């Protein structure tokens, strides 16, 4: 087998293992998706207003969020 075939085989093995872990512990998936968003919102509201900037909080705490392809309701106003 070539080196790229080994890499693909190993990647597929790790993907299957990770999906099996997710199937056994679905709460862990939810926590891993919700926790970073919760931290972004929490620190955006707690720290964002104390910098003296007139820019929207979402722009100062997460500059990439204002350029994301998400719905316009999530973008900085």
RAZICOR-V364106 format. One record per pair of residues at least 12 apart in sequence whose C-alpha atoms are under 6 Angstrom apart, sorted by the first residue. I is the first residue (numbers start at 1). J is the second residue. D is the distance in Angstrom with one decimal. If there is no record, write none. Layout:
BEGIN
I,J,D / I,J,D
END
This chain:
BEGIN
44,57,5.9 / 44,61,5.7 / 58,76,5.7
END
